[in-house]
């Protein structure tokens, strides 16, 4: 089914029913009369909840239609009427499918503890839409950080200073240490838990712990590993270039330089000369190697 069908087809109920059953969003092309047809819209939202966007205002306020839509795709809550975005059961169904759509719920339901718990358990980032009161609810915040430690950034100052909450957050994602209180970023055990999950979290520890013998050793070890990686890459690049040079020499260095001089201008357009020359060396050496094999 597609939009190139005759315009009369989109006023034909049987045709539209087949179309929306195959792809719900084709409801957008149907007539106003069929967008207000409950049977047609129910088939459309069952296939794709987003089809609710194209339903009539009356059906976007129909509880049964909206429930079917948000169960299929929580995002459909965005197209529901204001009345149904304040319906606890409808919103619960939507956030259970996609916690992020808590943003579309009424202010009253963003402050409903049970609704919020379902939302943050499904999608921790929905914490940003939670009321200030529930950002200070220990159980809500624990559910969120257990899902993703970064949700700690939305917690109240009090809970960002709660040792158990922060430990749960850094155990899930060491980088969550950056959102902990200054006091807990100076807590050796908390920092150890964060670093155990992600060594790079050490940079969020307090200055005092940077001088702790254990963390000094760890920091030096981490930087040594980075340095070793860089040096190893440089070492192998140098070996590779020298190997290419030897192969070029075997294939007559003078002829290579002559060929390079001939093609240099075109090969260096938009490319650093050193990169272009190494690439050309590689091709030249391979060519020289094939010629040697043919002679042998």
C-alpha positions in Angstrom: 0.0 0.0 0.0 1.3 3.5 -0.7 0.2 7.1 -1.2 0.1 6.8 -5.0 -3.3 5.0 -4.8 -6.2 6.9 -6.3 -7.6 9.6 -4.1 -11.0 7.8 -4.1 -9.3 4.7 -2.6 -8.6 6.6 0.7 -12.3 7.2 1.1 -13.0 3.5 0.7 -13.3 1.9 4.1 -12.4 -1.6 3.0 -9.3 -0.3 1.1 -8.2 1.7 4.1 -8.7 -1.1 6.5 -6.4 -3.3 4.5 -3.9 -0.4 4.2 -3.7 0.4 8.0 -3.6 -3.3 8.9 -0.4 -3.5 6.8 1.1 -0.1 7.9 -0.8 1.9 10.5 0.6 5.2 9.6 -1.2 5.1 6.2 -4.1 6.4 8.3 -2.5 9.8 7.5 -3.8 9.5 3.9 -7.3 8.5 4.6 -10.3 10.8 4.6 -11.4 12.8 7.6 -14.4 10.6 7.9 -12.3 7.4 8.2 -9.9 9.0 10.7 -13.0 9.4 12.8 -14.0 5.8 12.3 -13.3 3.9 15.5 -12.9 0.5 13.8 -10.4 1.8 11.3 -8.4 3.7 13.9 -8.3 0.7 16.2 -6.7 -1.4 13.5 -4.2 1.4 12.7 -3.0 1.9 16.3 -2.8 -1.8 16.9 -0.3 -2.0 14.1 1.5 1.3 14.9 0.6 3.3 18.0 1.9 6.4 16.3 -1.1 6.4 14.0 -3.0 8.0 16.9 -1.5 11.2 15.7 -3.8 11.1 12.6 -7.0 10.1 14.4 -9.8 12.6 15.0 -9.8 14.7 18.2 -12.7 12.6 19.4 -10.8 9.3 19.1 -7.7 10.8 20.6 -9.9 11.2 23.7 -11.3 7.7 23.4 -9.8 5.7 26.3 -9.9 2.3 24.5 -8.2 3.7 21.4 -5.5 5.4 23.3 -4.9 2.4 25.5 -4.4 0.3 22.4 -2.0 2.9 21.0 0.2 3.3 24.1 0.5 -0.4 24.6 1.8 -0.8 21.1 4.1 2.3 21.4 4.4 4.4 24.5 5.2 7.4 22.4 1.6 7.6 21.3 0.8 9.2 24.7 2.1 12.4 23.1 -1.0 12.4 20.8 -3.6 11.6 23.5 -5.9 14.3 24.8 -4.9 16.2 27.9 -7.6 14.4 29.8 -6.1 11.0 29.0 -2.6 12.2 29.7 -3.9 12.6 33.2 -5.4 9.1 33.3 -3.4 7.0 35.7 -4.0 3.7 34.0 -3.3 5.0 30.5 0.0 6.7 31.6 1.0 3.6 33.5 0.6 1.5 30.3 2.6 4.1 28.3 5.6 4.4 30.7 5.7 0.6 31.1 6.3 0.4 27.3 8.6 3.5 27.2 9.6 5.2 30.4 10.8 8.4 28.6 7.2 9.3 27.7 6.7 10.4 31.3 7.4 13.8 29.8 4.0 13.7 28.2 2.2 12.9 31.4 0.4 15.5 33.5 2.2 17.3 36.3 0.0 15.4 38.8 1.1 12.0 37.4 4.8 13.0 37.3 4.4 13.3 41.1 2.7 9.8 41.4 5.2 7.6 43.1 4.0 4.3 41.5 3.9 5.8 38.0 7.4 7.2 38.4 8.8 4.0 39.7 7.6 2.1 36.6 9.0 4.9 34.4 12.5 5.1 35.9 12.8 1.3 36.0 12.0 1.1 32.3 14.1 4.2 31.3 16.3 5.9 34.0 16.6 9.1 31.9 12.9 9.8 32.7 14.1 11.0 36.1 14.6 14.4 34.5 10.8 14.7 34.3 10.1 13.6 37.8 8.8 16.1 40.4 11.3 17.6 42.9 9.6 15.7 45.7 10.3 12.3 44.1 13.8 13.2 43.1 14.3 13.1 46.9 12.6 9.7 47.2 15.2 7.2 48.1 13.4 4.2 46.5 12.7 6.0 43.3 16.4 7.2 42.9 17.7 3.7 43.8 15.5 2.2 41.1 16.8 4.7 38.6 20.5 4.4 39.3 20.3 0.6 39.4 19.1 0.9 35.8 21.7 3.5 34.8 24.2 5.1 37.2 24.1 8.4 35.4 20.5 9.0 36.7 22.3 10.1 39.9 22.6 13.6 38.3 18.8 14.1 38.6 18.7 13.1 42.3 18.4 15.7 45.1 21.5 17.0 46.7 20.6 15.0 49.8 20.6 11.7 47.9 23.7 12.6 46.0 25.3 12.6 49.5 23.7 9.2 50.4 26.5 6.7 50.5 24.3 3.7 49.6 22.7 5.5 46.7 26.0 6.6 45.3 27.6 3.2 45.8 24.7 1.7 43.7 25.2 4.3 41.0 29.0 3.9 40.6 28.7 0.1 40.7 26.5 0.4 37.6 28.5 3.2 35.9 31.8 4.4 37.5 31.5 7.8 35.8 28.4 8.5 38.0 31.0 9.5 40.6 31.1 12.9 39.0 27.5 13.6 40.3 28.3 12.5 43.9 28.7 15.1 46.6 32.1 16.4 47.3 32.1 14.5 50.6 31.6 11.1 48.8 34.1 11.9 46.1 36.5 12.0 49.0 35.3 8.6 50.3 38.0 6.0 49.6 35.6 3.1 49.4 33.2 4.9 47.1 36.0 5.9 44.7 37.4 2.4 44.8 34.0 1.0 43.7 33.8 3.6 40.9 37.3 2.9 39.7 36.7 -0.8 39.8 33.8 -0.3 37.4 35.6 2.2 35.2 39.2 3.2 35.7 38.7 6.6 34.1 36.4 7.5 37.0 39.4 8.3 39.0 39.5 11.8 37.5 36.3 12.6 39.5 37.8 11.7 42.8 38.8 14.5 45.3 42.2 16.1 45.1 43.0 14.5 48.4 42.6 11.0 47.1 44.8 11.7 44.1 47.7 11.6 46.6 46.6 8.3 48.2 49.4 5.8 47.5 46.9 3.2 46.0 45.4 5.7 43.6 48.8 7.2 42.7 49.8 3.7 41.7 46.6 3.1 39.8 46.9 6.5 38.0 50.5 5.8 37.0 49.5 2.3 35.8 46.6 3.7 33.7 48.8 6.4 32.2 51.6 3.9 31.6 49.2 1.7 29.7 48.1 4.6 27.6 51.7 5.6 26.9 52.6 2.0 26.0 49.7 1.9 23.6 50.8 5.1 21.9 54.5 4.0 21.7 53.5 0.5 20.4 51.5 2.1 17.6 54.4 4.4 16.7 56.8 1.5 16.8 54.8 -0.6 14.3 54.2 2.4 12.0 58.0 2.9 11.9 58.5 -0.8 11.2 55.9 -0.7 8.4 57.4 2.3 6.7 60.9 0.9 6.9 59.7 -2.4 5.4 58.1 -0.5 2.6 61.3 1.4 2.0 63.3 -1.8 1.8 60.8 -3.2 -0.7 61.1 0.0 -2.7 64.8 -0.2 -2.8 64.6 -3.8 -4.0 62.4 -2.5 -6.9 64.9 0.2 -7.9 64.7 3.4 -5.8 65.6 5.6 -8.7 62.7 4.5 -10.7 60.4 5.0 -7.7 61.6 8.6 -7.1 61.0 9.3 -10.8 57.5 7.9 -10.7 56.8 9.8 -7.5 58.0 13.0 -9.0 55.7 12.4 -12.0 52.6 11.7 -10.0 53.3 13.8 -6.9 51.1 16.8 -7.8 47.9 14.7 -8.4 48.5 12.4 -5.4 48.8 15.2 -2.9 45.6 17.0 -3.7 43.9 17.3 -0.3 46.2 14.8 1.3 49.4 15.5 3.3 52.5 14.7 1.2 53.9 12.2 3.8 50.7 10.2 3.7 50.4 10.2 0.0 54.1 9.2 -0.4 53.8 6.2 2.0 50.6 5.1 0.1 52.4 5.4 -3.2 55.4 3.5 -1.7 53.1 0.7 -0.7 51.7 0.3 -4.2 55.1 0.6 -5.8 56.7 -2.0 -3.6 53.8 -4.4 -4.3 54.3 -3.8 -8.0 58.1 -4.4 -7.7 57.4 -7.6 -5.7 55.1 -9.0 -8.4 57.7 -8.2 -11.1 60.4 -10.1 -9.1 58.2 -13.1 -8.8 57.5 -13.1 -12.6 61.3 -13.0 -13.3 62.0 -15.8 -10.8 
